[in-house]
């Protein structure tokens, strides 16, 4: 009996990733902490980031895909 991949991975929790465009899940607009580009996040991420900023823990840890790729490249290059 064959099974589809989603049946195997159904119990894996996938963290929502910010997107450059609005989706049904990522409908909250925020700004990238490095370049200021507009990104869209889900409600859970929005609440988590807002709480961190309000508590003074971090300024804005949210990164757009381009800044995150640049940061990863810098880390690998060192």
Buried (B, 14 or more C-beta within 10 A) or exposed (E): EEEEEEEEEEEEEEEBEBBEEEEEBBEBEBEBBBEEBEBBBBEEBBEBBEEBBEEEEEEBEBBBBEBBEBEEEEEEEE
